Amino acid sequence: MRTASSPVPAAVLAAPSSAAAVVKPPPRAAAPAANAAAVSTGRRDVLAGTGLAAVLLALGPACGAARAADDEYVSETKEVIGKVRSTINKDKSDPDVADAVAELRELSNSWVAKYRREKSLLGRPSFREMYSALNAVSGHYISFGPTAPIPAKRRARILEEMDTAEKALLRGR
C-alpha cells in the first residue's frame, strides 16, 4: 500500500467493498463421466482444438499480404539495381547518359520514398546497402552533373554495396 503522501487518493487504493465490482467467471458445468473425454473444459483444450485453427485462419491473409509486399520489394529493388548498374556503366560521351541519369534519379527517389517508411524493412541489410548506394549515386550526380563520370573508387564501393544488397535479397534479408 502507498504512503499518505501519495498523489493517488486513498479511496482508489482501497479494495472494492462491494461484490458487484469484482467479476468472477461462471462456474464450470460438471460433465457426465461417460462424455468427459469429449468435452473441452480448459483454455489448453480450446487452443489445441478449433481455437488454434481459427487463429491461424485469421492470420493467413495477413501473412499472404506480407509475402506479396515482400515479393514486390524484392522485384522493385532488383529493378533499381539493374538501372543503377546500366547507368553508371554508360560512357560520358554517350548521348543518352543525361536521360538515363534522370530516369535513375526518378526511379531511386520513388523507391526510397516508398520503402523508407516501412519499419519492417529498415533493419534489413538489403535495404541498408541499397539506400547507401542510391545515396552515393544521387549525391554524385547532384553535385557534379549527369555527364560527370563516377570516380573508380566510388564506383567500386557502389557496385560492392549493390552486390551485397543482391546477396541479402536472395537470402530473404
TIVEX-406160 format. One record per residue: x, y, z of N, C-alpha, C, CB in turn; residue in one letter. Coordinates in steps of 0.1 Angstrom, whole numbers, plus 5000, padded with zeros to 4 digits. Atoms other than C-alpha are relative to their C-alpha. Glycine has a CB too. Layout:
% residues N
XYZXYZXYZXYZA ...
END
This chain:
% residues 173
500849885000500050005000500950125000499050005012M 499249885001501250354993499950085013499550094988R 499949914988502150615019498950114999501350065002T 501049895000499850905028500450114991499950055014A 499649895008501951145007499849974985501450035002S 500250045014500950954975498950094994499549855000S 501049925007499051164949498849934996500750064987P 501250085003496550884944499250005012500449854995V 500950004989493550914967499949865007498650054996P 500150124993493250654994498849924996499950035015A 501250075004489750564981500349914988498850104998A 499650075012491250454948500849885004500750094990V 499150114997493850244965499449895009501250065008L 500750094991491450074989499449894991498950075008A 500650115007490049734979498550024998500249875009A 501449975003486549734964499249945011499649944987P 500950044988483849704991498949914995499650125008S 501250085004481049554970500449894991499050104993S 499850125007480949214954499750034985499249885005A 500449975014479449374922501250054992498950105000A 498949945007482749544914501049894995500850105009A 499150105004484649214912499249904991500549925013V 500650095009483849004882500649865001500150054985V 499550134999484148634886499549924988499649935014K 500550085011483948374858498949905005501249924994P 501050094996480948144858500649875003498949994989P 499550134997481447804874499849914988499349945012P 500150105011482147514850498949905003501449934998R 501150104999479347274844500749865001499050004988A 499450134999480146924855499649914989499649935014A 500350085011480346684826499749865005501150004990A 500250144996478946334828501349924998498849934992P 498850085001481646064833500249944987500049905011A 499950075013480845894800500650104989498749954996A 499549915011481546214779501150095005498850094996N 499049924994484346354800501250034990500649945013A 498949985010486946304772499650084989500549864995A 500449935011484846464746499850155003498749944994A 500349874996484146784765501450085003499150015012V 498949924997486847054764499750105011500650084987S 500349924988487047244797501050115003499849915012T 499049904997490147454797500550074988501249945007G 499449925011492047704776500949924991500850125006R 499150085008494547454765499249914990500949915009R 500850085009491847234751499450084989498949935008D 500549925011490347514732501050044990499350135006V 498949975010493647624717500549884993501250075008L 499550125007494647274709499049954989500349895010A 501050045009491347224691499750104990498749975008G 500449905011489447464669500550145002498549994998T 499649874997490647774686501350044993500250025015G 498749985007494247744672499750014985501049905003L 500350005014492847674637499450134996499149884996A 500649875003490747984639501050115000498950035010A 498949904999493748194649500850004987500849985012V 499150015012495848054620499250044988500449864999L 500749955012493048114595499850155000498649945000L 500149855000492648474607501350064996499650045014A 498749945003496448534603500449974986501049945009L 499750045013496548364569500050124990499049904995G 500049895009495548674548501150105003498750064999P 498949904996497948894568501349954996499950035015A 498750065004500848654561500150014985500149865006C 499949995014499948644525500250144994498749944994G 499849865004499749024522501550045002499150095007A 498649964997503149054539500949934989500449955014A 499250075009504548794515500050074986499649854998R 500249935012503148984485500850135000498650034997A 499349874998504649314498501549974999499650075013A 498650045000507949134503500549974985500349885009D 499650035014507949004467500150134992498949914994D 500049875007507149354454501350085004498850095004E 498749944996510149494474501149944993500149995016Y 498950075007512449234460500150034986499949855002V 500049975015511349284424500450154997498749974994S 499749865003511549664426501450035004499150095009E 498649984996514949654444500949954989500349945013T 499250065011516349424416499950104988499549864997K 500149905012514949674390500950125002498550044999E 499249884997516649964407501549964999499750055014V 498650045001519949764410500449994985500249865006I 499750015014519849694372500150144994498949924993G 499949875006519150054364501250085005498750085004K 498749934995522050184386501249944993500149975015V 498850065007524449934370500150054986499949855001R 500049965014523450024335500350154999498649974993S 499849855001523550404342501550035004499150075010T 498649964996526950414360501049944990500349965014I 499150065009528550194333499950074986499749864998N 500149935013527550434305501250094999498750084999K 498949915002530350634289499550145000500649974986D 500449864998530251004295499750074986501050095007K 500249955013530251064257498749954994501249974991S 501350055004527050864253498950105000499649875008D 501049895001524251094241498849975010499550024986P 501250034992521650914263500350005015499549864997D 499650004986523650954296499150095009501450035001V 500749904992521751264308498549945002499950134993A 501350054999518351094301500049885010499449964987D 499950124991519450774319500250045014501249914995A 499849954986520650974349498650055005501150105001V 501349944996517251154350499049895004499450094989A 500950114997515350824349500549935013500149904988E 499550064987517650674376499650085012501549984999L 500449914988517050974399498649995003500450144997R 501450014998513350944394499649875006499250024987E 500250144995513350564400500549995014500649904991L 499450024987515650584430499250095010501450055000S 500849924990513650874446498749935003499750144993N 501350064997510350684442500349875009499349964987S 499750124991512050364457500250045014501249924994W 499749954986513350554487498850055007501150114999V 501249954994510150734493499049895003499350104990A 501050114997508150414492500549915011499849924987K 499550104991510350194513500650055013500949914993Y 499449954987511950424539499050015011500750134997R 501049994990508650444557499649875006498750064994R 500450144995508350064561501049965011500149904989E 499250044988509649984596500649864999499150015013K 499650145002509949614587501349994991498949914995S 498950015010512549694560501250085005499650064987L 498949924996514749944579501249925005499550105010L 498950084994516749674596500649904990499649935012G 499550105010517349464565501350054994498949974989R 498749965006520849454551499850044985501049885000P 500249965014519449474515499550144999498949914994S 500549865000517649804523501150095003498850015010F 498949914996520649954541501050024989500649945013R 499049995011523049874513499550074988500549854996E 500649935011520749984486499850155002498649944996M 500249864996519950304504501350084999499450025014Y 498749945000523650384508500550014986501049915008S 499649995014524350304471499350114993499949874993A 500849905007521550524459500350145005498549975003L 499549874995522650804482501350054994500149995015N 498749965006526150794468499850044985501049885001A 500249975014524950784432499350134998499249894993V 500849875001522351064436500950125005498849995009S 499149894995524851274456501050044990500749965013G 499049975011527451244428499450084989500649874995H 500649945012525051334400499550145004498949924995Y 500549874996523551624420501250105001499349995014I 498849914999527051764428500750034987500949945010S 499149985012528851714395499350004987501049895000F 500849995013526051694369499849864994500750084990G 500350135005524651404349501049944991498750014993P 499050055009527551374325501449975006500250094988T 498750024993530351364351500149855003500150085013A 499850144996531851014354500249985015501249944992P 499850044986531850844388501449955001498949905004I 498650054998535350804401500149855003500650085012P 499850144999536750454402499849955014501449964995A 500250044986536850434440498650005004500950095009K 501549994997533250554444499249894993499550144997R 500750105008532050324416500249865006500650004985R 499750134994533750024432499249985013501549985003A 500850004988532050104465498549984998500350125009R 501450015004528650144449499749864995499650114989I 500350145005528949814430500149905011501149974988L 499850104989530149634461498750015009501250045009E 501349994992527049774481498949934992499750155002E 501150065007524749664453500149844999499950054986M 499850145000526349314452499549955014501549964998D 500450044986525849294490498550005001500650095010T 501449995000522249404486499349894993499550144994A 500650115008521549144459500249875008500749994987E 499850124992523048864481499050005011501549995005K 500950004989520948974510498549984995500050145007A 501350035005517848974488499849864997499750084987L 500150145003518548624477499849925013501249954993L 500150074987518748524514498750045007501250025008R 501349964993515448694522500350105011499349895005G 499749904989517148964543500050144995501449975005R 
END
